[in-house]
Amino acid sequence: MPISRASSRSSLAQPNICRFKVVRHVHEAFACRACEQVVQAPAPHHAVPRGRAGPGPLAHIAVAKFDDHLPLYRQTEIYARDGMDLATSTLSGWLGANAATLTPLVDLLRREVIAGSAVLHGDDTPIPVLAPGTGKTRTGRLWTYLRDERPHGGARPPAAVFFASPDRRGERPLAHLAGFSGVLVADDYAGFNRLYEEARPGGALAEAACWARVRRKVFDVHAATGSALAAEALARIGALYGIERDLHGKPPDARTRERQARSTPLAAALKAWEQTCLTQLPGRSELAEALRYMLARWPALTRAFEDGRIALDNNAAERALRGVAVGRKNYLFAGSDLGAERAAAFYTLIETAKLNRLDPEAYLRDVLTRIADHPAKRLTDLLPWNWTPAQPAAHAA
């Protein structure tokens, strides 16, 4: 008798009213008097083997934690007010079973994005992970690699895939991006450097740096000192972004032409101006350090002006990690390395669903309903950009 969750909204636009219901499946057995054979319809698939929860509450629990940032202990308190006595350990077990059920789909999504993209945004963020037997946490990482071709009207759908690791060693992105060849837009983390080496299996990736990051360094100097030189640097970088606003939605070749005609001269003037400023500034000043940082990454910063598919900054990846940053303030830590891997799986499905303008709860609910009986060779049908609900999402159990 799986528990199902339903919601309704009144015509007066009151908040969602949630309720739980028990769905009783009766599959009677029939015996033939002549041949003494017994026939019985098979029991329906349960998303959690031998579990009480149906796809509705399972999807709700996952989205509440990984998108609404509600720790499991808070969810148990909320459900208790509706008369549902569910222990935190029960919800945790359900999430684990969910992650196992969804693993083939998550793995497929990761392969599709890593191998099927020309440009990726990459970034990572720390996540505390409980160290067994110590009562303390250690620092793990969640990595994201994001594809978003909407700014240049690309045909590939947007997607964000996440990976968990117990550390930040450079071998992690090497393993994550083993099947990728193209351009990586990322920050200056040294662990990415091996991706740009010719010795990398599959060849070197092209590096594109983040203008927002260098602008942030200059902005911090201006905010602290009010420097007129910092203000001018910000204005010059702002002019490059002004051109980008005009180019949004245009195809790559048009973006490349206009960048070379309009942005490249501005960038060259900015570089010459910076080199002049460095002769006038104290070598150890914060503004000098910010300008040297920009010049040191100049080839990677200006790569976008040669390729209209590349964004000026890595803000897309930073936005994808924003939910992780908010969530860890609430649920504080992952219970284990396996828990961090489960979190990466749910973030992959939820963030990709949102990028494709889907309701992540409706999407997960329907996928959990169908995935056990879905043909493996047609698993691509359940990817967020291919998904169509089997039943109206508002009435799904």
N, C-alpha and C positions, 0 to 999 in steps of 0.2 A: 504494500500500500504506500506508494511514494507520496511524499508531501509536495504539493505544488504551491506556487505563489502567483497571485493575480493582483492586478491593480486597476483602479478606476479613477476617473476625474469628472467631477460634476460640472454642469453647465455654468456654475458661478466661479469657475477657475480656482476652486479650493485646492490645497496641496494634495498630492497623491495619497490615496487611501489604500494601504496594503493589507492583504488578508492572506491567510494560509488555508489550504483545504487539503483534504485527504482524497486521493483518487484511488478507488478500489478496483482492482482488476480481477474479475472472476473468469477463470477459464475451466469450464466444466469438462468432465471426462465422460465419454459415452462408450458403452460396451455393446458389442454385437452378440446377441444370443445364439446366432447360428454358428459363427466362427470363433466366438469368445475373444475377439480382438478388442483392445481398448484404444480409443482415439481421443486425443486431447490437443487443443490448440496450444502452441508454444507461448510461454509467458513473454510479455514485451521486454525489450531491452531496458536495463536500468543504467543510467550514466555512471552511478557508483555501484559496483557489484554488491548485491545483498544490502544495499543502502536504502534509506527511507526517502532520500531527497530526489525529486524530479529535476528536469533540466532548468525549470524556472528559478527555484531558489539557488541552485548551483551557480547559474549565471549571475544572479543578483549578488551573491556573496563575493564572487570574484571581482565584479565591477565595483562593488562598494569598497573593497579593499584597494584595488590597484588603479581605480580611476577617481573614486570619491574619497579615497585616503582614510577610510574608516578601519581601524584595527579590529581584529576578530573579537577581542573582549568587549569592545563597544557594540559590535553587532549583536553579541549574545544578549546584552542589556536591552537593545532595541527589540529583539525578537521576544524576550521575556515579557515585555509590555503587551505583546499580542498573544500571550499565553503559550508561547513555544519555548520549552526548556531545552536549549541546545548548548552543550558545553563547548568551550573554545577548542578543546582537543578534537571534538567531533567536526567542527567547521574546518579545522586544519587538515584533518584526514580527508574530508571531502575535496578540499582544494588540491591535495596531493593526487587523489584519484582522478580529478578533472584534468590535471596537468598530464598524467599518464595517458589518458584517453585522447588528449589533443596533441600529443607529441608528434605523430606522423604529419599532421597539418602544419604545425609550427616548423618542423624540419623542412617541409616542402616550401613553405613561404620563405624561409631563410635562403634556401638554394635558389629559388626564383629571383630573389632580389640581388643576392651577391653575384650570381653568374649572369644575370640578365640585365645589368645596368651598365651605362657608360660613365656616369658620374655618381659618386656617393659622397654624402656628408658623414664624417665620423667624429665621435666624441665619447667621453666616458665620465663617470661620476662615482665617488666613493659610496659604499653602502656598508654599514656595520654588520658583521656576522658574528653570531655567538660562537665562542670558542669552547668546545666540549670540555667539561670537567673543571673549568677555571672560573666560571661565573662572570667572565669578562667578554668583551667583544674585540675582534680584530677587524682590520679594514679590508674588505673585498671591493670589487669593482663591478659596475654594470656598464656595458658598452652598447652604443647604438650606432647603426649604420643606416642612413636614411636616403631614400630616393625621392626627389620631387621635381618633376619636369614641367609642372604647371606654369612657372614663370616664363618658359620659352615655348609653351604649347606642345610639349612632347607627347608621344602616344602612350608611353608606359605609365601605369597608374602609380600614385604615390604609395610609399610603404616605409615602415620603420621596423627593423629587426634588432633584437636585443640579445646580448650574451652576458653570462655571469662568469667571473673568474675570482680566485682567491687572492690575486695580486695584480700588479700593474706592469708586469714584465713585458718587454717588447715582443716576446714570442706569442703573446695573446692575439694582438691584431694580425700578426703574420698568419696564425691559424685561422682566425675568423675570415680573413680576406683571401684565403688560398685560391679560391675559384674566381677571383675578381681581376680584371685587367681594364684599366681606364684611369680616370682622374679621381683623386681623393681630396676633398675639401676638408681641412682639419686645422687644428691649432698647432703650436710648435712643440708638442710633447715629443721628447727624444725617442720614445718607444716606437713612434711611427717611422723613424728615419730608415729603418731596414726595409720598409716597404718601397722606398724610392731608390734602392740600390740595384744595379744591374744583376748582382748575384742572386737576387730574389728568385725563387722558382716561379717560372711563368713570366719573368721580366719585371722591370721597374714600373711602378705606378707613377703617373704624373702628379706632382704636388701642386695644390692650389691653396694659398693661405687666406686668412680671414681679415678683411679690412675692418670689421667691427672690433676685432681684438686690438689692433694697433690704435684705432680711434679711441678705444676705452683707456688705453695707457695715457694718451695725450689729454683726454678729458679729465682724468684724475689729477694730472698736474695743473691743469687750468682751474679745477675746482678748489685745489689747495692753495694756489699761489696767485691766481688771476693773471697769469702771464699773457702779455699781448701776443708773443710769438706762438704760444700754445693755441690762443684763440684763432690766429691766422691759419695754423695747421688744421684746426677743426673745420674752418670755413672751406679750405681747399679740399679736404676729404668729403665734406658735405656736398660740394659741387659734383663730385663723382657720383654720389648717391642720387643727386637730382637728375642726372642723366639716366640712371637706372630706372627711376620711376617712369620716365618716358618710354622705356624699352619693355616694360612688363607686358608679357603676352605675345610679343613679336617672335617670329621664328629665329632659330639660332643664326642663320646666315645674315639676316637683317641686323640682329643684335651685334654680331661681330663687325659688320661694316660701320655701324654708327659708333661703336666703342672705339674703333681705330680712328675714325674721323674726329670724334669729340672727346673721348676719355683719354686716349693715349697722349695727346698733347698736354692735357692738364696734369696727367701723372708725371710726364717728363719734367714739366715746370715745377711740380711739387718736389721731385727728387733733387733738382738743381737748387731749389730754395733751401731744402734741408741741409744739403752739403755746405751751403754758405752759412747757415745758422750755426752749424757745428763748429765753425771756425771762430764764432763769437761767444759761444756758451762755455761755462766751466765744464771740464770734461766729466766731472762727477755729478753734475746737476741731474735732477730727475727728468727734465725735458730732454737733455742730451741723450740720456739712456733710452728714452722713448723713441727719439729720432733714429738712433743707431739700431734699435730693434727693428724699426720699419725698413731701414736700408738693408739690413742683413737678410731680410726675407723678400727683397724686391722682386727677384724672378718669379717666386711663387705668388706674390701679390698681383703681379701684372699678367699672369697667365690667363685670367678671366677676360682680358682685353683681346686675346687671340682666339677665344673659343666662346661663342655665344651660349653654349650649354652650361657654362660655369657661373655660379652665383658669386657675388662680390664677398659674401661672408658665410659663416657657418651657423647663422642663427637658426636655421631649420633644425639642425641636430640639437642645439641648445634648447629649443622649444620642446623637442621630443623628450628630453631628460627632465623637463620642469616638473612633470608629475612625480618622478622618482624623488626629486628634492623635497617636494611637499609631503609625499607619503612617508619618507623616513623620519620626518619631524613628529609624525603621529605614531607609526608602528615601531619606531626606534631602531629595530635591527631585524635581520633575517635570522631564523632559528638555526640554520646550518647552511653549508654550501649547497646542499640539495634544495633548501628553501629559496636560496638566491636564484638557482637555476629555474625553479618553478616561477618565481617572480618575473624573470626574463621572458619566459614563455607567455605568460599572461600579458605583460606589457607589449610584446610583439603583436599579439592578436588585437588587443584593445586599441593601441595607438594606430595600427594600420586601418582598423575599422573606422576610427574617427577621421583619419586622413581622407578616407573614401566616403565621408559624410554618412556613415551608418550609425545607428544606435548600437553601441557595443553590447549592451545587455540583450537586445533582441537578436543580434547576430550570434552571440555565444549560446543563447537559449536554443535557437534553431539548429545550430551546428551540433550541440550536445544531443539533441533529439535524433539527429540523422546519422551521425558519423559512424556508429557501430555497424549499421547495415549498409553504409554507402560503399559502392565498389571502389577498390583501391585505385584502379586505373582511371577513375573519374574524380579523384580527390581534388583536382584543380577547380572543380565546380564550387568547392567550399571556400576557396580563397576569397578574401573580402571584396576584391574588385570583380569577381565573377558571381558572387553569391546572390541568389534570389530566394526569398523565404518560401518554405514549403507550405506555410499557412500564414494567415494574417498575424503579424507580430503582436498586435494589441490583444489578441485572444489566445496566444500560445500559452500552454501550461508552463 
